Amino acid sequence: FVKTTTFELHFSHTPQIKENSNTTYNFIQNNMFLAALSFAYFSKALSGSYMKSTITQLERRFDIPSYLIGVIDGSFEMGNLLVIAFVSYFGAKLHRPKIIAMGCVLMSLGTFLIAMPHFIIGRYNVQTSARESFNSTAKFPPCPATSPEFTEADDRSSILPSAGCERESSVSMWAYVFLGNVLRGIGETPVQPLGISYIDDYARPENAALYIGCVQTISIIGPVIGYLLGSLCAKIYVDIGYVDMETITITPGDARWVGAWWLGYLIAGTITLTSAVPFWFLPKSLPVPVEKHDASCTPEQTRFIKDSPSAMEHKFRPEEPTNFRQMAKEFVPALKSLLGSPVYIIYLCVTIIQFNSLIGMVTYKPKYIEQHYGQSASKANFLMGMINIPAVALGMFSGGVVMKKFKLGIMGAAKFAFGTSLLGYFLSLFFLAMGCDNAKVAGITMSYTGVEGLSYHERALFSECNSGCLCSGKDWDPVCGENGITYVSACLAGCTSATGTGSRYTNLTASLGHCPIRDSCDRMFPYFLFLSVITSFIISLGGTPGFVLLIRCIKPELKSLALGVHTLATRTLAGIPAPIYFGAIIDTTCLKWGNTKCGGRGACRIYNTTAYRMVYLGLTLGLRTVAFFLCILGFALLQRYVRQEEKTALANGDVEVESDSLRKEEGNSVLHCDKFVCALNCRETRL
C-alpha cells in the first residue's frame, strides 16, 4: 500500500505540470483556430453580401438586365463547382489550415479584380433628354426641335452607335466582374468544409454544436457590415473625385443613379487578405479531447490513460501520410458509400430546393424594396444590414444554444428545424397581402387623361399635349408634375421651357425626378419590415440544428466529403441557377427599358410592382412548399434508421457486458477502453 501510494505521488507531480502547460497551449491553439475561422467566415460573408448589395449599381453601370446580373452572381458558385469535391476530400488529408489560407488569398485577388473595370471604363454618362447642361439662371427648350428635318437627324444620331461605343459598351467590362467572382468562388471553397470538419474533429462532442453556431453567428456580422458598406457606397457618386458634383442633377433615389460600387470591393478585398494570415501559423492537427476516447471508463482508468506514456496516442490523431495515389483510389468508393445513404440524398434534395428559394429571395430583396416600396438603394441596403441580418444572426445562435441546452438528438434536431421552417413559411404568406399600387407614370401605368392601365408600347407615351415637340420615346429623364403624375421626360410632359431646378408647362410646373410614393405604401412599409424580421429569426432558428444533422448522420471518415458534396450540390443546383431564373422572371415585369450607348436594351427603369410582387414571392413560397413534401419522406427514412440504431445499440450492449467481465478477469483497463472506443466508432459508422 505504501509503495503504491508513493508511486502515485511521484507519478502525478511533475507530469501534472507538463499536462497543465500542454492544456494551456492546446487551449490557445483551439481558440486561435476558432477565431481565425470566424474571421474568415466574416470576410467571405462581407464580400458576398456586398456583391448582392451592388446588384442594382452594376445593373445600371453596365446597362444589363437582371438575368445577366444573375449570371454574374452565380459565377461565384461556378468557381466552387470547379474544385469543391476535390478540395473537400483531398484537403482533409493535407494541411487544412494552410489550404484555407491559400483560399483566402484567392478570394481577395478575385475581389480586387471585380473593382478593376472602374479604372478601365470611361466616366459614367447619365441618360438624359437634355441636350446640354444648364444652371438655375439659364433657360433652354426641352423639346429637341420643332422642325421635322432636325428631329429626324437627331433621332438617327441617337440610334446609330457613337464613336468608340464598342470599347465602352461595358460587355467586356462586366466580364472582369464575372471572372473576379469566379476566382472568389474558387478561393472560398476550402473554408466551410475543411473549417467545420476541423472543429468537429477536435472539439468536445457537447461543444461542437455551440462552436459551429458561434462561427456561423459571427459570420452573420459579415453581411451586416457588407450591406452597411453597400449603403454607404450607394450614396457616393460613382465618379466621385473626377466630376463636379454640382453638375449632377440626379439623386440616389433616381433609377439612373450609380454609386461608388468599386470602393467597397477594395475594402472587402483588403479584409479578406488579412484573414489569411493566422492560418499560416496553425498546426495540421489539434489535440483530440479525451472524452471522445474514454467516455465510458472509470475515473481511475481515465487518470491512468492521461498519465501513461501511451496517452498521446489517445489525445492526438496520427497524421496520415500524404499518398495521392492511395487517396485517388479511395475517392470513388467513398463517394459511392456517401451517395448510397437514402437519408443523405433526401437531405440534399430538401436543402437544394430550400436554397433555391433562399438565394433567389436574398439576391433580389434589396431590389424588391427599392422597386416596390420606392426606397433608394442606399436605404434598402441599410435596412438589410441593420434589421434583417441581425435577426438571422440571433436566430442561428439561439438554435445552437437550444441544441446544447436540450441535448437534441438527430430526430430532435430534424423536428426542430422542420417546425421553425414551417412556422416561418406560414408567416411569409402575409407578404402577399402587403402590396403597393403601381406608381403613376403617364403613358406607362396610366393615360395622360388619368385613366389607370398598363401599357407596354412606346407609342402610348405620346399624346396631344406633347405632339408639338416630336419627343423621343427612348429617353428616361422623369419629372414630377404638380398633379402627382410622373412623366417619362420633360418633353413628353409638354414643357415649353425649363430652368435649373424645374420645367415650366403651359399650365403646370414639374420638378426633376419621380413623384413620391403614395401614403398608403409608406404606412405599409414598417409592417413589411417587422414581419421580415420575425420570419427571418424563426426560419434561422433551424439553421444550426439542420447543419449539425448533416454532419451527425454520416460516417466519421466521410464527414469532409459529405460537407463538400453538400456545398457542391447546393451551389451547383441552387446558387448558380436561382439568381438567373429569378432575374429572368423579374425582367418579364419590366414596363420601361433603358438604352445602351450602342442602341441596345439596357437596364430596366420601372417595373409593374404588382406583377413583381406575385412572381417574386410566389416563386419563393412555391419552392418551399415542394421542400416540405420531401421532408415528410425524409422523416420516415430517418425514423427507420434511428430504430435500427437502437436495436444495434441494444445488441452491442450485451457484447459490452461480456467484454466488461473479461476485462475484470484480465485487469487490462487500457485494452478495454480501446475496444469500447472502437465499438462507439462502429455504431456511429452504422448510423
C-alpha positions as CSV (number, residue, x, y, z in Angstrom):
1,F,0.0,0.0,0.0
2,V,2.8,2.4,0.9
3,K,4.7,1.6,-2.3
4,T,1.6,2.1,-4.4
5,T,0.9,5.5,-2.7
6,T,4.5,6.6,-3.2
7,F,4.3,5.7,-6.9
8,E,1.1,7.6,-7.4
9,L,2.5,10.7,-5.7
10,H,5.7,10.7,-7.9
11,F,3.7,9.8,-11.0
12,S,1.3,12.8,-10.7
13,H,3.7,15.5,-9.6
14,T,6.0,16.6,-12.4
15,P,3.8,15.2,-15.3
16,Q,0.9,17.3,-13.9
17,I,2.9,20.5,-14.6
18,K,3.5,19.4,-18.1
19,E,-0.1,18.4,-18.6
20,N,-1.2,21.9,-17.4
21,S,1.3,23.5,-19.7
22,N,0.1,21.4,-22.6
23,T,-3.5,22.1,-21.8
24,T,-2.9,25.9,-21.8
25,Y,-1.1,25.6,-25.1
26,N,-3.8,23.5,-26.6
27,F,-6.5,25.8,-25.4
28,I,-4.8,28.8,-27.1
29,Q,-4.5,26.8,-30.3
30,N,-8.1,25.8,-30.2
31,N,-9.3,29.3,-29.6
32,M,-6.9,30.7,-32.2
33,F,-8.3,28.4,-34.9
34,L,-11.9,29.2,-33.8
35,A,-11.1,32.9,-34.0
36,A,-9.3,32.6,-37.4
37,L,-12.1,30.6,-38.9
38,S,-14.7,33.1,-37.6
39,F,-12.8,35.9,-39.2
40,A,-12.5,34.0,-42.5
41,Y,-16.3,33.4,-42.4
42,F,-16.8,37.1,-41.6
43,S,-14.6,38.3,-44.5
44,K,-16.1,36.0,-47.1
45,A,-19.7,36.8,-45.9
46,L,-18.8,40.5,-46.1
47,S,-17.6,40.4,-49.7
48,G,-20.5,38.1,-50.7
49,S,-23.2,40.3,-49.2
50,Y,-21.6,43.4,-50.6
51,M,-21.8,41.8,-54.1
52,K,-25.6,41.4,-53.6
53,S,-25.9,45.0,-52.3
54,T,-24.4,46.3,-55.5
55,I,-26.7,44.4,-57.9
56,T,-28.7,47.5,-58.9
57,Q,-25.5,49.5,-59.2
58,L,-23.8,47.0,-61.5
59,E,-27.1,46.7,-63.5
60,R,-27.2,50.4,-64.2
61,R,-23.4,50.9,-64.6
62,F,-23.1,48.2,-67.2
63,D,-26.6,48.6,-68.7
64,I,-27.5,44.9,-68.3
65,P,-30.8,43.2,-67.4
66,S,-31.5,41.3,-64.2
67,Y,-31.0,37.8,-65.6
68,L,-27.4,38.8,-66.6
69,I,-26.8,40.1,-63.1
70,G,-28.0,36.6,-62.0
71,V,-25.3,35.1,-64.2
72,I,-22.6,37.3,-62.6
73,D,-23.9,36.5,-59.1
74,G,-24.0,32.7,-59.9
75,S,-20.4,32.8,-61.2
76,F,-19.3,32.6,-57.6
77,E,-20.9,29.1,-57.4
78,M,-19.3,28.2,-60.7
79,G,-15.9,28.7,-59.2
80,N,-16.9,26.5,-56.3
81,L,-18.1,23.8,-58.8
82,L,-14.6,23.6,-60.3
83,V,-12.8,22.4,-57.2
84,I,-15.2,21.8,-54.3
85,A,-15.3,18.0,-54.4
86,F,-11.6,17.5,-54.7
87,V,-10.7,20.2,-52.1
88,S,-13.1,18.7,-49.6
89,Y,-11.8,15.2,-50.0
90,F,-8.0,15.7,-50.6
91,G,-7.9,18.8,-48.4
92,A,-9.0,16.7,-45.4
93,K,-5.8,14.6,-45.9
94,L,-3.5,17.6,-46.1
95,H,-2.7,20.6,-44.0
96,R,-6.2,22.1,-43.7
97,P,-5.3,25.5,-42.1
98,K,-2.8,26.3,-44.9
99,I,-5.3,25.3,-47.6
100,I,-7.8,27.7,-46.0
101,A,-5.2,30.4,-46.0
102,M,-4.5,30.0,-49.7
103,G,-8.2,30.1,-50.4
104,C,-8.5,33.5,-48.5
105,V,-5.7,34.9,-50.7
106,L,-7.5,33.8,-53.9
107,M,-10.7,35.4,-52.6
108,S,-9.0,38.7,-52.0
109,L,-7.5,38.7,-55.5
110,G,-10.9,38.0,-57.1
111,T,-12.5,40.8,-55.1
112,F,-9.8,43.2,-56.4
113,L,-10.4,42.0,-59.9
114,I,-14.1,42.9,-59.6
115,A,-13.3,46.5,-58.9
116,M,-10.9,46.7,-61.9
117,P,-13.4,47.8,-64.6
118,H,-14.0,51.1,-62.8
119,F,-10.4,52.1,-63.5
120,I,-10.6,51.0,-67.2
121,I,-14.0,52.1,-68.4
122,G,-14.8,55.7,-69.0
123,R,-16.8,58.1,-66.9
124,Y,-20.5,57.3,-66.3
125,N,-22.8,59.3,-68.6
126,V,-26.3,59.8,-67.2
127,Q,-29.0,59.2,-69.7
128,T,-31.0,62.4,-70.1
129,S,-33.3,64.1,-72.6
130,A,-31.5,67.4,-72.2
131,R,-29.1,68.3,-75.0
132,E,-26.9,70.5,-72.8
133,S,-26.2,71.2,-69.2
134,F,-27.9,74.2,-67.6
135,N,-28.0,76.0,-64.3
136,S,-30.6,77.9,-62.3
137,T,-30.4,81.0,-64.5
138,A,-30.2,79.5,-68.0
139,K,-33.2,78.6,-70.0
140,F,-33.5,76.1,-72.8
141,P,-36.3,74.3,-74.7
142,P,-36.8,70.8,-73.5
143,C,-38.1,69.8,-76.9
144,P,-35.4,68.5,-79.4
145,A,-36.7,70.8,-82.1
146,T,-39.9,71.9,-83.8
147,S,-38.7,71.1,-87.3
148,P,-39.2,67.5,-88.5
149,E,-35.9,67.6,-90.5
150,F,-33.9,68.4,-87.4
151,T,-35.7,65.8,-85.3
152,E,-35.2,63.0,-87.8
153,A,-31.5,63.7,-88.0
154,D,-31.3,63.9,-84.2
155,D,-33.1,60.5,-83.9
156,R,-30.8,58.9,-86.4
157,S,-27.7,60.1,-84.5
158,S,-29.2,58.7,-81.2
159,I,-29.9,55.4,-82.8
160,L,-26.6,54.9,-84.6
161,P,-23.7,53.8,-82.4
162,S,-21.4,56.6,-81.3
163,A,-17.7,56.6,-81.9
164,G,-15.9,54.1,-79.6
165,C,-19.2,52.6,-78.3
166,E,-17.8,49.1,-78.7
167,R,-14.9,49.9,-76.5
168,E,-17.2,51.5,-73.9
169,S,-20.2,49.2,-74.4
170,S,-19.5,47.5,-71.0
171,V,-19.7,44.0,-72.4
172,S,-16.0,43.4,-71.9
173,M,-16.1,45.3,-68.6
174,W,-18.6,43.2,-66.8
175,A,-16.6,40.1,-67.9
176,Y,-14.0,41.3,-65.3
177,V,-16.7,41.2,-62.6
178,F,-17.7,37.7,-63.8
179,L,-14.1,36.4,-63.7
180,G,-13.4,38.0,-60.4
181,N,-16.4,36.4,-58.8
182,V,-15.4,33.0,-60.2
183,L,-12.0,33.5,-58.5
184,R,-13.8,34.4,-55.3
185,G,-15.7,31.1,-55.5
186,I,-12.6,29.0,-56.0
187,G,-10.9,30.7,-53.0
188,E,-13.9,30.3,-50.8
189,T,-14.1,26.5,-51.5
190,P,-12.0,25.1,-48.6
191,V,-13.2,27.5,-45.8
192,Q,-16.5,25.8,-44.9
193,P,-15.9,22.0,-45.4
194,L,-12.4,22.0,-44.1
195,G,-13.0,24.5,-41.3
196,I,-16.2,22.9,-39.9
197,S,-14.8,19.4,-40.1
198,Y,-11.6,20.6,-38.3
199,I,-13.7,22.0,-35.5
200,D,-15.9,18.8,-35.2
201,D,-12.8,16.6,-35.2
202,Y,-11.0,18.4,-32.3
203,A,-13.9,19.8,-30.2
204,R,-15.7,18.1,-27.4
205,P,-18.9,16.4,-28.6
206,E,-21.1,18.6,-26.4
207,N,-19.4,21.8,-27.5
208,A,-19.2,21.1,-31.3
209,A,-22.7,22.4,-32.0
210,L,-22.2,25.5,-29.9
211,Y,-18.8,26.2,-31.7
212,I,-20.4,25.8,-35.1
213,G,-23.2,28.1,-34.0
214,C,-20.7,30.7,-32.8
215,V,-18.8,30.6,-36.1
216,Q,-21.9,30.9,-38.2
217,T,-23.2,33.6,-35.9
218,I,-20.0,35.7,-36.2
219,S,-20.1,35.1,-39.9
220,I,-23.5,36.9,-40.0
221,I,-21.8,40.0,-38.8
222,G,-20.1,40.0,-42.3
223,P,-23.4,40.6,-44.2
224,V,-24.3,43.3,-41.7
225,I,-21.1,45.2,-42.4
226,G,-21.4,44.3,-46.1
227,Y,-24.8,45.7,-46.5
228,L,-23.9,48.8,-44.5
229,L,-20.9,49.3,-46.6
230,G,-23.1,48.9,-49.7
231,S,-25.5,51.5,-48.2
232,L,-22.6,54.0,-47.7
233,C,-21.1,53.4,-51.2
234,A,-24.5,53.7,-52.8
235,K,-24.8,57.3,-51.5
236,I,-21.4,58.3,-53.1
237,Y,-21.5,59.0,-56.8
238,V,-19.6,56.5,-58.9
239,D,-17.1,59.0,-60.3
240,I,-16.6,60.9,-57.1
241,G,-13.4,62.9,-57.2
242,Y,-13.4,63.1,-61.0
243,V,-16.6,65.2,-61.7
244,D,-18.0,68.3,-60.3
245,M,-21.0,67.2,-58.1
246,E,-22.8,70.4,-58.7
247,T,-23.3,69.3,-62.4
248,I,-25.0,66.1,-61.3
249,T,-28.8,66.6,-61.4
250,I,-29.9,63.2,-60.3
251,T,-30.2,61.9,-56.7
252,P,-29.6,58.5,-55.1
253,G,-33.3,57.8,-55.4
254,D,-33.2,58.1,-59.2
255,A,-33.3,54.9,-61.4
256,R,-30.2,56.2,-63.2
257,W,-28.1,56.8,-60.1
258,V,-24.9,54.7,-59.8
259,G,-23.0,54.7,-56.5
260,A,-19.3,54.1,-55.9
261,W,-19.7,50.3,-56.2
262,W,-16.0,49.8,-56.8
263,L,-14.9,51.3,-53.4
264,G,-16.5,48.6,-51.3
265,Y,-14.7,45.8,-53.3
266,L,-11.3,47.4,-52.5
267,I,-12.2,47.4,-48.8
268,A,-13.6,43.9,-48.8
269,G,-10.6,42.6,-50.7
270,T,-8.2,44.0,-48.1
271,I,-10.1,42.5,-45.2
272,T,-10.2,39.1,-46.9
273,L,-6.4,39.2,-47.5
274,T,-5.9,39.9,-43.8
275,S,-8.0,36.9,-42.8
276,A,-5.5,34.6,-44.4
277,V,-2.6,35.5,-42.1
278,P,-3.5,33.4,-38.9
279,F,-4.0,30.1,-40.7
280,W,-0.3,30.0,-41.8
281,F,0.7,29.6,-38.2
282,L,-1.7,26.9,-37.2
283,P,-0.7,23.2,-36.9
284,K,-2.1,20.4,-39.2
285,S,-3.9,18.8,-36.3
286,L,-5.1,19.7,-32.8
287,P,-5.4,17.7,-29.6
288,V,-8.4,15.4,-29.6
289,P,-10.4,15.6,-26.3
290,V,-10.1,12.5,-24.2
291,E,-13.9,12.4,-23.9
292,K,-14.0,11.2,-27.5
293,H,-12.0,8.1,-26.5
294,D,-12.6,7.1,-22.9
295,A,-16.1,8.4,-22.1
296,S,-17.1,5.1,-20.5
297,C,-14.0,4.4,-18.5
298,T,-13.9,4.8,-14.7
299,P,-12.2,7.9,-13.2
300,E,-9.3,5.7,-12.2
301,Q,-8.9,4.4,-15.7
302,T,-9.2,8.0,-17.1
303,R,-6.4,9.2,-14.9
304,F,-4.2,6.2,-15.8
305,I,-4.7,6.9,-19.5
306,K,-4.0,10.6,-19.2
307,D,-0.7,10.0,-17.3
308,S,0.5,7.0,-19.2
309,P,3.1,7.3,-22.0
310,S,0.5,5.8,-24.4
311,A,-1.9,8.7,-23.6
312,M,-0.6,10.7,-26.5
313,E,-1.9,8.1,-28.9
314,H,-5.3,8.8,-27.5
315,K,-5.0,12.6,-27.3
316,F,-3.6,13.1,-30.8
317,R,-4.7,11.5,-34.0
318,P,-1.8,10.2,-36.1
319,E,-1.2,12.2,-39.2
320,E,-1.9,10.2,-42.2
321,P,0.9,10.1,-44.8
322,T,0.2,12.1,-47.9
323,N,-0.3,9.4,-50.6
324,F,-2.2,11.0,-53.6
325,R,-2.4,7.7,-55.5
326,Q,-4.0,5.9,-52.5
327,M,-6.3,8.8,-51.9
328,A,-7.4,8.8,-55.5
329,K,-8.2,5.1,-55.3
330,E,-10.3,5.6,-52.2
331,F,-12.2,8.6,-53.6
332,V,-14.7,6.8,-55.8
333,P,-15.6,4.1,-53.2
334,A,-16.0,6.8,-50.6
335,L,-18.3,8.8,-52.9
336,K,-20.4,5.7,-53.7
337,S,-20.7,5.0,-50.0
338,L,-21.9,8.5,-49.3
339,L,-24.4,8.7,-52.1
340,G,-25.7,5.3,-51.1
341,S,-27.3,6.7,-48.0
342,P,-31.1,7.5,-48.6
343,V,-31.2,9.9,-45.6
344,Y,-28.3,11.9,-47.1
345,I,-29.9,12.0,-50.5
346,I,-33.2,13.3,-49.2
347,Y,-31.4,15.8,-47.1
348,L,-29.6,17.0,-50.2
349,C,-32.8,17.3,-52.2
350,V,-34.6,19.3,-49.4
351,T,-31.7,21.7,-48.9
352,I,-31.2,22.3,-52.7
353,I,-34.9,23.3,-53.1
354,Q,-34.7,25.4,-49.9
355,F,-31.6,27.1,-51.1
356,N,-33.2,27.9,-54.4
357,S,-35.9,29.8,-52.6
358,L,-33.5,31.4,-50.1
359,I,-30.8,32.5,-52.6
360,G,-33.4,33.9,-55.1
361,M,-35.1,35.8,-52.3
362,V,-32.0,37.3,-50.7
363,T,-30.4,38.2,-54.0
364,Y,-33.3,40.4,-55.1
365,K,-34.7,41.5,-51.8
366,P,-33.0,44.9,-51.8
367,K,-34.2,45.5,-55.3
368,Y,-37.7,44.4,-54.3
369,I,-37.6,47.0,-51.5
370,E,-36.4,49.7,-54.0
371,Q,-39.0,49.0,-56.7
372,H,-42.0,48.0,-54.6
373,Y,-41.8,50.5,-51.7
374,G,-39.9,53.3,-53.5
375,Q,-36.8,53.3,-51.3
376,S,-33.3,54.2,-52.5
377,A,-30.6,51.5,-53.0
378,S,-28.8,53.0,-50.0
379,K,-31.7,52.8,-47.7
380,A,-32.6,49.3,-48.9
381,N,-29.1,48.1,-48.1
382,F,-29.1,49.9,-44.8
383,L,-32.3,48.2,-43.7
384,M,-31.0,44.8,-44.8
385,G,-27.8,45.3,-42.7
386,M,-29.3,46.8,-39.6
387,I,-32.6,45.0,-39.2
388,N,-32.8,41.8,-41.2
389,I,-29.4,40.3,-40.9
390,P,-29.1,40.7,-37.1
391,A,-32.3,38.8,-36.8
392,V,-30.8,35.9,-38.7
393,A,-27.7,36.0,-36.5
394,L,-29.7,35.9,-33.4
395,G,-31.8,33.0,-34.7
396,M,-28.8,30.9,-35.7
397,F,-27.1,31.5,-32.3
398,S,-30.3,30.7,-30.5
399,G,-30.6,27.4,-32.5
400,G,-27.1,26.4,-31.3
401,V,-28.0,27.2,-27.7
402,V,-31.2,25.2,-27.9
403,M,-29.2,22.2,-29.3
404,K,-26.8,22.3,-26.4
405,K,-29.3,23.0,-23.6
406,F,-31.9,20.4,-24.5
407,K,-29.2,18.0,-25.9
408,L,-31.3,17.3,-29.0
409,G,-30.5,14.1,-30.9
410,I,-30.8,13.5,-34.6
411,M,-34.6,13.3,-34.6
412,G,-34.9,16.2,-32.2
413,A,-32.8,18.4,-34.4
414,A,-34.7,17.4,-37.5
415,K,-38.1,18.1,-35.9
416,F,-36.9,21.5,-34.6
417,A,-35.5,22.5,-37.9
418,F,-38.7,21.5,-39.7
419,G,-41.0,23.1,-37.2
420,T,-39.3,26.5,-37.4
421,S,-39.2,26.4,-41.2
422,L,-42.9,25.6,-41.4
423,L,-43.9,28.4,-39.0
424,G,-41.8,30.9,-41.0
425,Y,-43.5,29.7,-44.1
426,F,-47.0,30.4,-42.8
427,L,-45.9,33.8,-41.7
428,S,-44.4,34.6,-45.1
429,L,-47.8,34.2,-46.7
430,F,-48.8,37.5,-45.2
431,F,-46.2,39.2,-47.5
432,L,-48.6,38.6,-50.5
433,A,-51.1,41.0,-48.9
434,M,-48.6,43.8,-48.2
435,G,-48.7,45.2,-51.7
436,C,-48.4,48.7,-53.1
437,D,-50.0,50.1,-56.3
438,N,-48.0,51.0,-59.3
439,A,-46.5,54.4,-59.5
440,K,-48.5,56.9,-61.6
441,V,-46.4,57.3,-64.7
442,A,-48.1,58.9,-67.7
443,G,-48.1,56.6,-70.8
444,I,-46.9,53.6,-68.8
445,T,-49.2,52.9,-65.8
446,M,-51.9,55.4,-66.7
447,S,-53.0,57.5,-69.6
448,Y,-52.5,61.2,-69.9
449,T,-56.1,61.7,-69.1
450,G,-55.8,60.0,-65.7
451,V,-57.2,56.6,-66.6
452,E,-55.2,53.8,-64.9
453,G,-54.0,51.0,-67.1
454,L,-50.7,49.3,-68.0
455,S,-49.1,49.9,-71.4
456,Y,-46.1,48.1,-72.8
457,H,-46.0,50.0,-76.1
458,E,-43.8,53.0,-76.7
459,R,-46.5,54.8,-78.7
460,A,-48.6,55.1,-75.5
461,L,-46.1,57.8,-74.3
462,F,-47.3,60.3,-76.9
463,S,-50.5,62.4,-76.6
464,E,-51.9,65.7,-77.8
465,C,-50.1,67.6,-75.1
466,N,-46.6,66.7,-76.4
467,S,-47.4,66.2,-80.1
468,G,-45.9,69.6,-81.0
469,C,-42.4,68.7,-79.6
470,L,-41.9,65.4,-81.6
471,C,-40.2,63.9,-78.5
472,S,-38.2,60.7,-78.4
473,G,-39.8,57.7,-76.6
474,K,-36.5,56.2,-75.8
475,D,-35.4,58.7,-73.2
476,W,-35.8,58.3,-69.4
477,D,-35.5,61.6,-67.6
478,P,-38.5,61.6,-65.3
479,V,-40.1,64.7,-64.0
480,C,-42.9,65.0,-61.4
481,G,-45.9,67.3,-62.2
482,E,-47.9,69.2,-59.6
483,N,-50.8,66.9,-60.3
484,G,-48.8,64.0,-58.7
485,I,-48.1,62.2,-62.0
486,T,-44.6,61.2,-63.2
487,Y,-43.7,61.9,-66.8
488,V,-41.0,60.0,-68.6
489,S,-39.3,63.2,-69.7
490,A,-39.9,67.0,-69.6
491,C,-40.5,66.9,-73.3
492,L,-43.2,64.2,-73.0
493,A,-44.8,66.3,-70.2
494,G,-45.4,69.1,-72.7
495,C,-42.8,71.5,-71.4
496,T,-42.1,74.6,-73.4
497,S,-39.2,75.9,-71.3
498,A,-37.0,74.8,-68.4
499,T,-34.8,76.3,-65.8
500,G,-32.2,74.7,-63.5
501,T,-34.5,73.2,-60.8
502,G,-37.7,72.7,-62.7
503,S,-39.5,72.7,-66.1
504,R,-42.3,75.1,-67.0
505,Y,-45.5,73.7,-68.5
506,T,-48.2,75.7,-70.2
507,N,-50.3,75.4,-67.0
508,L,-48.3,73.2,-64.7
509,T,-44.8,73.1,-63.0
510,A,-42.7,69.9,-62.9
511,S,-39.7,69.1,-60.8
512,L,-36.9,66.7,-61.6
513,G,-37.3,63.1,-60.6
514,H,-40.1,60.7,-59.7
515,C,-43.1,61.7,-57.7
516,P,-43.1,60.5,-54.1
517,I,-44.8,57.1,-53.4
518,R,-48.3,57.0,-52.0
519,D,-49.0,57.5,-48.3
520,S,-50.7,54.0,-48.2
521,C,-47.4,52.4,-49.3
522,D,-45.4,54.4,-46.7
523,R,-47.7,53.1,-44.0
524,M,-47.4,49.5,-45.2
525,F,-43.6,49.5,-45.3
526,P,-43.0,49.4,-41.5
527,Y,-45.3,46.3,-41.3
528,F,-43.3,44.7,-44.0
529,L,-40.0,45.3,-42.2
530,F,-41.5,43.9,-38.9
531,L,-42.8,40.7,-40.5
532,S,-39.5,40.3,-42.4
533,V,-37.5,40.4,-39.1
534,I,-39.8,37.9,-37.4
535,T,-39.8,35.4,-40.2
536,S,-36.0,35.7,-40.7
537,F,-35.5,35.0,-37.0
538,I,-37.8,32.0,-36.9
539,I,-36.5,30.3,-40.0
540,S,-32.9,30.8,-39.0
541,L,-33.6,29.1,-35.7
542,G,-33.4,25.8,-37.5
543,G,-30.2,26.6,-39.4
544,T,-27.7,25.3,-36.8
545,P,-29.7,22.1,-35.9
546,G,-30.1,21.4,-39.6
547,F,-26.4,21.7,-40.2
548,V,-25.5,19.6,-37.2
549,L,-28.0,17.0,-38.5
550,L,-25.9,16.8,-41.7
551,I,-22.6,16.0,-40.0
552,R,-24.1,13.6,-37.5
553,C,-25.9,11.2,-39.9
554,I,-22.8,10.2,-41.9
555,K,-19.7,8.1,-41.3
556,P,-16.9,10.0,-39.5
557,E,-14.4,9.4,-42.2
558,L,-16.8,10.8,-44.8
559,K,-17.5,14.0,-42.9
560,S,-15.4,16.3,-45.0
561,L,-16.5,14.7,-48.3
562,A,-20.2,14.9,-47.2
563,L,-19.9,18.6,-46.4
564,G,-18.1,19.2,-49.7
565,V,-20.7,17.3,-51.8
566,H,-23.4,19.2,-50.0
567,T,-21.8,22.5,-50.7
568,L,-21.2,21.4,-54.3
569,A,-24.8,20.3,-54.9
570,T,-26.5,23.3,-53.3
571,R,-24.3,25.8,-55.1
572,T,-24.5,24.0,-58.5
573,L,-28.2,23.4,-58.4
574,A,-29.3,26.4,-56.4
575,G,-26.5,29.0,-56.2
576,I,-26.0,29.2,-60.0
577,P,-29.5,28.8,-61.5
578,A,-31.6,30.6,-58.8
579,P,-30.3,34.2,-59.4
580,I,-30.6,33.6,-63.2
581,Y,-34.2,32.4,-63.4
582,F,-35.3,34.7,-60.6
583,G,-33.8,37.6,-62.6
584,A,-35.3,36.4,-65.9
585,I,-38.8,36.2,-64.3
586,I,-38.4,39.6,-62.8
587,D,-37.4,41.0,-66.2
588,T,-40.8,40.0,-67.6
589,T,-42.4,42.5,-65.3
590,C,-40.4,45.5,-66.7
591,L,-42.5,48.3,-68.2
592,K,-39.8,50.6,-69.5
593,W,-36.3,49.7,-70.5
594,G,-33.3,52.0,-70.8
595,N,-31.0,52.1,-73.8
596,T,-27.3,51.5,-74.1
597,K,-24.9,53.9,-75.8
598,C,-24.8,51.5,-78.8
599,G,-28.6,51.5,-79.1
600,G,-29.3,48.1,-77.4
601,R,-31.6,47.4,-74.5
602,G,-30.1,48.5,-71.2
603,A,-31.3,48.2,-67.6
604,C,-35.0,48.4,-66.6
605,R,-36.2,51.8,-65.4
606,I,-39.6,50.9,-63.9
607,Y,-41.4,47.7,-63.1
608,N,-45.0,46.5,-62.7
609,T,-44.9,46.3,-59.0
610,T,-48.0,44.1,-58.6
611,A,-46.6,41.5,-61.1
612,Y,-43.1,41.9,-59.5
613,R,-44.6,41.0,-56.0
614,M,-46.5,38.0,-57.3
615,V,-43.7,36.4,-59.2
616,Y,-41.0,37.1,-56.6
617,L,-43.0,36.0,-53.6
618,G,-44.9,33.3,-55.4
619,L,-41.8,31.6,-56.7
620,T,-40.1,31.8,-53.3
621,L,-43.0,30.3,-51.4
622,G,-43.7,27.7,-54.1
623,L,-40.2,26.2,-53.9
624,R,-40.5,25.9,-50.1
625,T,-43.8,24.1,-50.5
626,V,-42.2,21.4,-52.6
627,A,-39.4,21.1,-50.0
628,F,-41.9,20.4,-47.2
629,F,-43.4,17.4,-49.1
630,L,-39.9,15.9,-49.4
631,C,-39.3,16.5,-45.6
632,I,-42.2,14.0,-44.9
633,L,-40.3,11.3,-46.8
634,G,-37.1,12.3,-45.0
635,F,-38.7,11.9,-41.6
636,A,-39.9,8.4,-42.5
637,L,-36.4,7.3,-43.6
638,L,-34.7,9.0,-40.6
639,Q,-37.1,7.3,-38.1
640,R,-36.4,3.9,-39.7
641,Y,-32.6,4.4,-39.3
642,V,-33.0,5.5,-35.7
643,R,-34.9,2.4,-34.9
644,Q,-32.3,0.3,-36.5
645,E,-29.6,2.1,-34.5
646,E,-31.5,1.5,-31.2
647,K,-31.7,-2.2,-32.0
648,T,-28.0,-2.3,-32.8
649,A,-27.2,-0.4,-29.6
650,L,-29.1,-3.0,-27.5
651,A,-27.3,-5.8,-29.3
652,N,-23.9,-4.2,-28.7
653,G,-24.9,-3.6,-25.0
654,D,-24.9,-7.4,-24.4
655,V,-21.5,-7.7,-26.0
656,E,-20.1,-4.9,-23.9
657,V,-21.3,-6.6,-20.7
658,E,-19.5,-9.8,-21.7
659,S,-16.4,-7.7,-22.6
660,D,-16.6,-5.9,-19.2
661,S,-16.5,-9.3,-17.4
662,L,-13.5,-10.4,-19.4
663,R,-11.7,-7.1,-18.6
664,K,-12.2,-7.6,-14.9
665,E,-10.7,-11.0,-15.1
666,E,-7.7,-9.8,-17.1
667,G,-7.3,-6.5,-15.4
668,N,-6.4,-4.6,-18.5
669,S,-8.2,-1.3,-18.5
670,V,-6.4,0.3,-21.4
671,L,-7.3,-2.5,-23.7
672,H,-10.9,-2.3,-22.7
673,C,-11.0,1.4,-23.4
674,D,-9.6,0.9,-26.8
675,K,-12.3,-1.8,-27.6
676,F,-15.0,0.5,-26.2
677,V,-13.9,3.4,-28.4
678,C,-13.9,1.0,-31.4
679,A,-17.5,0.0,-30.5
680,L,-18.5,3.6,-30.3
681,N,-17.0,4.4,-33.7
682,C,-18.6,1.3,-35.3
683,R,-22.1,2.4,-34.0
684,E,-21.5,5.9,-35.3
685,T,-20.5,4.5,-38.7
686,R,-23.6,2.4,-39.0
687,L,-25.7,5.4,-38.2
